[in-house]
Amino acid sequence: MEKTLNRIHPVSDPEATYFLQVSWEKDLGTGFGLLLSDCQFAWTGTESEADISREAADIEMDREKYVQELRKALIAREESADKYNFVIS
């Protein structure tokens, strides 16, 4: 299983720091798990392969393109860090 951990500062509260861990088996397109923490509380969730397909269809985006965008947003490296905003609600 692969995992990444990123520090994020949501636009909804720029002074706050959250940590986002994403874990997956083969690739994000087969589903993934999320763990979000503000170091006081933690929240978990999962996205299945069916969820990803449905979301791509809902926004009328090619599934492979959608998975690429998920990868950029959730497993951000320095090159994509300024291109995605997070809102915590």
C-alpha positions, 0 to 999 in steps of 0.5 A: 500500500502506498501513502502520502502525507501533505500539510494543507492550509485551507482557504476557509481558514488560512491560519489553520494547519491540517495534515492529509494522508492518502492511501491506495493500493494500485492507483487512485483510480481503484479507490483510496482512503483519506485521513484528515487531521488538525492534530486535535481531531481526525476524520477518515473516509474512503472513495471506491472505484465506483465513487470515482467513476460516478463523480467523473460522470457527474462533472462530465470529465473523462475518467482518466483525466479525473483520476489525474486531477485527483492525483494532482490535488491529493498527492500534491508535490511542490509543482502543484501546491499552488494550483489547488485550494481546500475548504474544510467544512 
